[in-house]
Amino acid sequence: EHEKPHRGVAYEHFLPSGPFAILPLPGRRSSLVWTEDTRIAPSLIAMDEDDFNAELHRRFGAHLGAAHVAGPRWSYPLKFHLARAFVRPRFALAGDSAHGIHPIAGQGLNLGLKDAAALAEVVLDAARLGLDIGALDVLRRYERWRRFDAFTLAAATDGLNRLFSNDIVPLRVARDLGMGVVDRIGPLRRFFMRHAGGEIGKLPRLLKGEAA
């Protein structure tokens, strides 16, 4: 919880240990995604409330006023994973069960929504043709559609995390220069915004606002 309203704005800072994201919730509350070195994370989780809130303030800043943690603390290891296969007869993986990526800009959610919409489209198309919706050849259409997109986005988010969390001077200069170029060129900036919003590539009909 924080003192000032967030006005629906999300923040993401790329620190040497990884992304630190502040995601707005109803009221004067935000969800926190805090990436930390595996050697430090256990001691943070074990801190008492006052010490933990002090560490939070160092990273959170004062733009939302005084802030403190209102919910439980928990941690899990960040590891990239991609299932060897997304489907088996009468079985399909989607979302985090199929792939795990770095928590950058909500891309994991975008992937999960695409998976669900693509699977629904494949199943409904098969049903309209009178096919067995659980047959392996039907479900493999979903796998071919989604697996490559999941892999490329996972690789991209991992690369972005390494780039923005790295404080080596030449990389920092190149990164800042690149961001300045993107910010000044409207079409390029809009392309990256569309990509971050999950609007690039073959979209399922549901995500285009069409009936499945």
GITA-V66696 format. One record per residue. N is the residue number from 1. OMEGA is omega in radians with two decimals (NA if undefined). D_CENTER is the distance of its C-alpha to the mean C-alpha in whole Angstrom. Layout:
BEGIN
N & OMEGA & D_CENTER
N & OMEGA & D_CENTER
END
This chain:
BEGIN
1 & -3.12 & 22
2 & -3.00 & 23
3 & -3.05 & 27
4 & 3.11 & 26
5 & -3.13 & 24
6 & 3.13 & 20
7 & 3.08 & 21
8 & -3.09 & 18
9 & 3.06 & 16
10 & 3.12 & 13
11 & 3.03 & 13
12 & 3.13 & 11
13 & 3.11 & 14
14 & -3.13 & 14
15 & 3.14 & 16
16 & -3.14 & 18
17 & -3.13 & 17
18 & -3.08 & 13
19 & 3.02 & 11
20 & -3.00 & 12
21 & 3.09 & 11
22 & -3.00 & 13
23 & -3.02 & 12
24 & 3.02 & 15
25 & 3.10 & 17
26 & -3.14 & 20
27 & 3.12 & 23
28 & 3.14 & 23
29 & 3.07 & 20
30 & 3.02 & 16
31 & -3.05 & 14
32 & 3.01 & 13
33 & -2.99 & 11
34 & 3.11 & 13
35 & -3.06 & 13
36 & 3.08 & 16
37 & -3.09 & 19
38 & 3.12 & 20
39 & -3.06 & 24
40 & -3.03 & 23
41 & -3.11 & 20
42 & -3.14 & 23
43 & 3.08 & 26
44 & -3.14 & 23
45 & -3.07 & 23
46 & -3.09 & 26
47 & 3.00 & 27
48 & -3.00 & 29
49 & -3.10 & 28
50 & -3.13 & 30
51 & -3.14 & 29
52 & 3.12 & 25
53 & 3.08 & 25
54 & 3.08 & 27
55 & 3.10 & 24
56 & -3.11 & 21
57 & 3.13 & 24
58 & -3.10 & 24
59 & -3.07 & 20
60 & -3.09 & 20
61 & -3.05 & 23
62 & -3.05 & 25
63 & 3.07 & 24
64 & 3.14 & 23
65 & 3.13 & 26
66 & -3.11 & 27
67 & 3.07 & 24
68 & -3.14 & 24
69 & -3.10 & 22
70 & -3.09 & 23
71 & -3.14 & 21
72 & 3.05 & 21
73 & 3.03 & 20
74 & -3.08 & 18
75 & 3.05 & 16
76 & -3.12 & 15
77 & 3.08 & 15
78 & 3.13 & 12
79 & 3.04 & 13
80 & 3.02 & 12
81 & 3.10 & 14
82 & -3.11 & 15
83 & 3.11 & 18
84 & 3.08 & 21
85 & 3.11 & 21
86 & -3.02 & 20
87 & 2.93 & 23
88 & 3.11 & 26
89 & 3.10 & 29
90 & -3.08 & 28
91 & 3.11 & 25
92 & 3.04 & 21
93 & 3.09 & 18
94 & 3.10 & 15
95 & -3.04 & 11
96 & 3.08 & 11
97 & -3.13 & 14
98 & -3.06 & 14
99 & 3.05 & 11
100 & -3.11 & 9
101 & -3.14 & 7
102 & -3.08 & 6
103 & -3.14 & 4
104 & 3.00 & 4
105 & 3.07 & 5
106 & -3.08 & 3
107 & 3.08 & 3
108 & 3.08 & 4
109 & 3.12 & 6
110 & 3.12 & 7
111 & -3.13 & 8
112 & 3.11 & 10
113 & 3.10 & 11
114 & 3.12 & 13
115 & -3.08 & 14
116 & -3.13 & 16
117 & 3.13 & 17
118 & 3.13 & 18
119 & 3.11 & 20
120 & -3.12 & 22
121 & -3.14 & 23
122 & -3.11 & 24
123 & -3.13 & 26
124 & 3.10 & 28
125 & 3.12 & 29
126 & -3.14 & 30
127 & 3.14 & 32
128 & 3.12 & 34
129 & 3.14 & 35
130 & -3.13 & 37
131 & 3.06 & 35
132 & -3.03 & 33
133 & 3.13 & 30
134 & -3.12 & 29
135 & -3.06 & 31
136 & -3.12 & 29
137 & 3.06 & 30
138 & -3.08 & 28
139 & 3.12 & 25
140 & 3.03 & 25
141 & 3.06 & 25
142 & -3.12 & 21
143 & 3.13 & 20
144 & -3.12 & 22
145 & -2.93 & 20
146 & -2.99 & 16
147 & -3.11 & 16
148 & 3.11 & 17
149 & 3.14 & 14
150 & -3.12 & 12
151 & -3.09 & 13
152 & 3.13 & 13
153 & 3.09 & 10
154 & 3.12 & 9
155 & -3.13 & 12
156 & -3.13 & 11
157 & 3.09 & 8
158 & 3.11 & 11
159 & 3.11 & 13
160 & 3.12 & 12
161 & 3.13 & 11
162 & -3.12 & 15
163 & -3.03 & 16
164 & 3.12 & 15
165 & -3.09 & 16
166 & -3.07 & 19
167 & 3.07 & 22
168 & -2.96 & 25
169 & -3.13 & 27
170 & 3.11 & 27
171 & -3.14 & 23
172 & 3.13 & 23
173 & 3.13 & 26
174 & 3.13 & 24
175 & -3.13 & 21
176 & 3.11 & 22
177 & 3.13 & 25
178 & 3.12 & 22
179 & 3.10 & 20
180 & 3.11 & 23
181 & 3.14 & 24
182 & -3.09 & 21
183 & -3.06 & 22
184 & -3.10 & 25
185 & -3.03 & 25
186 & -3.12 & 24
187 & 3.12 & 23
188 & 3.12 & 21
189 & 3.14 & 19
190 & 3.10 & 19
191 & -3.14 & 18
192 & 3.09 & 15
193 & 3.10 & 14
194 & 3.13 & 15
195 & 3.12 & 12
196 & 3.12 & 9
197 & 3.11 & 10
198 & -3.06 & 11
199 & -3.11 & 14
200 & 3.13 & 15
201 & -3.14 & 17
202 & -3.10 & 19
203 & 3.01 & 18
204 & -3.10 & 19
205 & -3.12 & 22
206 & -3.12 & 20
207 & 3.03 & 17
208 & 3.12 & 20
209 & -3.13 & 22
210 & 3.09 & 25
211 & 3.14 & 26
212 & NA & 25
END
